[in-house]
């Protein structure tokens, strides 16, 4: 594991896991150690509990699995604990060690343990947009293409697919009056980064390609928005009201310049709308008044 770590060791609970009848009937004690890989920089700088992982909650999850449905294998217990912990939006990787000190081994021994290491691997959606020349004078379409190439090379992001580029009018009412048209695209990928870490990486790409953050709704050389993290159709997406990281993107459903490119790259895509996962394709007709034209057809 790499980066910042939180270690929780010696969590004890009684479970009924094992292949023998007496293990299922009588139960035995299990001891669990959990190591979480988490970017703790924001927590350290802010002294804010919301920026880190509540290890009391992690301990409760461990106990719930150990005391829960009996399993034949300790490996399965470890896997279930890892899966529960990885749901936390700040956790990028986890190592789970399940000790079974009373295992019926048949010879004298001190301990037997199973160790599993798992890393986050979830689908993400990133919207790309630009309507100003880059620092080198490059056109917005070229900047979007460069950003797409950068996304394909980012550590922690893989299986990146990018839509065609589309030209759209600025959205935002009077605040965007007079701005030039945008060039937009959408990338779908999988990531091993936690949402906040991924957003920080996207902001670095923006800065490298000329983005400044001065006024909301301003024209910009590049905009990279994290639209969705996880799979809402499976109920496995991250929902966050944090002003610094709102997920899913609160206005994605209202923006044809997001939905049309998203449908272009992934016709099966779904977006969370309230408590439902809605097909992106089904949301597009409601936005028919927003013109979205493929760049090669825009003239």
N, C-alpha and C positions, 0 to 999 in steps of 0.2 A: 504494500500500500504506500501511497505517497501523500505529501501535503500534511495538513493539520489533522490531528486524531483526537477522538474521545474514546477512552477505554472504560468499560464497565465490567468488572470481574467479580466472580464468585456469587452470581445470582442463584439462589437455591430454591428448588420447588420439588414437590413429589409428583411423580407421574407413573403411568401404567404402560410404558412402552417396552416392547420386547416380543420375541417370537415364542417364548415359553408361557405355558398356561399360568404358572405361579407368578410370573412377572405381571401379567395382565390382572391377576386376582389381587395380589398383595401390594403391588407398586414398589417403588424404590426412589431414593433421592437422586436428583440430577443437579449438576452444577454447570452454569453457563457463563462464558465470557464473551463479550461483544466489543469489537473495535470498529468505530465509525470513522470514515474519512469525510471530513467536513471543512469547508473553507471558513475559518474562524476569524478572519480579519475584521469583518464588519461587526461581529459581536465584541471583539476586543476593543475596537475603537468607540463603540456606542454604549457599552455596558447595558445592552438591551437583550432581554431573554428571548425576544422574538427572532433575534438574529442567530440563534444557536439551537441545539437540540435539547429538549427536556429529557434528560436521561432517566428521570423517574418514570416517565411515560414508556421509555424503551424497556425498563425493567418490568413494568406491568405487562407489556406485550410478551416478553420472554416467559413470564410466569403463566400467562394465559395459554401459550402454546404447550408448555410442559404439563400443565394440569388439564389440558384439553383432551381431544379425541386420541385414544391410544393408537400408536403406530408400531409396526413391526421393527422398523429401523431407526436408529439414532440419526442416521443420515437424513431421513425425512424430517425429523424434528428440527435439525439444524437448517434445512432448506426452508421450512416454513417460517422460522424465526427471521432468517435473512430476508425473505420476501416481505414480511411485515415491516421490517426496519427500513427497507429501501423505498417504501412508499413516502417516507418523509421528504419534503421537497429540498431540504438542505443536504441530504446524505448522498454522496456520490459513489461510495463503495462501503462494503461491510465485511468483516471477518467474524464468523460465529464459531465458537468452540463449545461443544456439548460434552461434558464429562459424565461418565457412567461408572462411578467408583464401586458400585456393588454388582457389576455385570457378572453373569455366571460364566466366567472364563474357564474354570476347571483347574487352574494352577494359581499359586500365590502371585499377586500383582498389586501395584500401588494405584493404578488408574488406567482407564481406557478413555480415549477422547476422539471425537470426529471433528475435523476442522473444514469449514467451507468458506470460500471467498467468492463474493459476488459483486459485480459492478452494475450500476444503473445503466440501462439500455432502453430508452423510451423514444417514441416518435415525437418530433417537434415540427413546428411550422414557423417560418420566418418570412416576413414581408419585406421586400426591397423596394426603395423608391428614391428618385432624384429628380430635381428640376433646375439645378444650377450647374454651371461648368465646374469641373474639379479644379484643384489648385494648379494643375498643369494645363488648364484650358480644355480638357477633354469634355466631350458632350455627355449629357446625362446617360444616354444609352450605353456609352462606353464605360462610364463609372459603374452602372448596374452590372454590366458584364464582368468588370474587374472584381466587384464585390462577390459575385457568384463564384468566381475562381478562388477567391480567398476562403470562402466558406468550405469549398471542397478540400482545402488544405489544412483546415483548423484541427488541432489536436482535440480529441473528445467529440468530434462531429464526424459521422460517417454515413455512407449510403445516401449522399446528397443528390437530390434531383431538383432541377430548376425549370420553371415554366418558361414559355416564351415571354418576351417583353411586350408590354402594352402601354399605349399612350392614353393619358386620362387628364381631365381638367382638375385643377385643385379643388379640394373639398374643405369647407370650414367657414363659409359665409363671407361676411365683409372682411374678416381678418386675412383672407387670402386673395382679395380682389387685386387684379393686375398681375398676379404671379404667372410665370410661364407654365405650360403643361408639364405634367410629371411623366416619367417613364417608370413603370412598375413591373415587378415580377414577384413570384413566390417560390421559396425553396422548402422542400420537405426533406427531412433527414431523420437520423437516429442519433442520440447523444448519450454520453456517459457523464456529462456535466449536470450538476444541480441547476435549477432555473436561474438563481442569482448569479452563479458562475458563468453560465452561458450568456446571460445578458451583459455581464461585464466584458466578455470577449467580443460580443457584437459591438459594444460601444467603442472598444479599441479599434476595431476595423473601421467604424465610422470616422473616428478621429484621423486614422491613417490616410483615409481617402478624402479628407477635407471637411468633415462635418464640424460645425460649431453649435453650441447649445446656448443661445442667448434669449430668444423670444419664441414663445409657443406659436405654432402654426406658421413660423417663418419659412421662406423658401430655404432649401438645403441642398448641399452637394450630395448627400447620401443619408438615407434613413433606413435603419434596420430594426424592425419591430418583432419582438417575440410574441406571436399571435396565440399559440397554443402549445402546451407541454403535456404530453401524455395522450391517451386514447379515450375520449369521452364515450365512445360506443361501448367500451368495456368497463366504463365507470372508473377508469384508472388515470384520469387527468388531474393535474394540479389546479386548484382554485384558490386564488389569493386576492384579497382586497388591499394588500399593501400598496400605498401610493407609488412606491419605487418599483413595484413589480406586480402589476394587476394581471391576473390570468383567469380565464382567457382574455384576450384583448377586448376591452369593453365596447369598442365600436366596430369590431371586425364585421359583424353581421350587417352593418349599415353601409358598407363600403364595397362597391362593385370592383374597385381597383385591387381589393384583396381577394374577393370571392372568385372573380373570373379567372385570374391567373392560378389561383389555388385549384379550381376545377380543371384547369388546363393541364396541370402537372399530376393531379390525383383525382380522377373522376369519382372515386369512391369516398372522398373525404367527408368527415362529419365535424361539426362545430357545436360546442355546448351552448345552448340557449336556455338559460334558467336551469331547470332540472332535467332537460331533455338533450339528447344528442340528435342534431338535425343534419340531414344531408346538405352539404354546401350547395349542391346543384339546385335543391329545392328553394333556397333563399334568393337565388339570383333573379328570378322573374320579378320580385318585389322592388328591384333596383333598376328597372328598365330605363328609367330616366337618366341614369348616369352612363354616359358614353365611355366605352372601353374598347379601344381599337388596337389590334396587333401592330407593332411598330412597323413591320414590313408593309403593312397596308395603309399606314397613316399618311403617307405622302410627305 
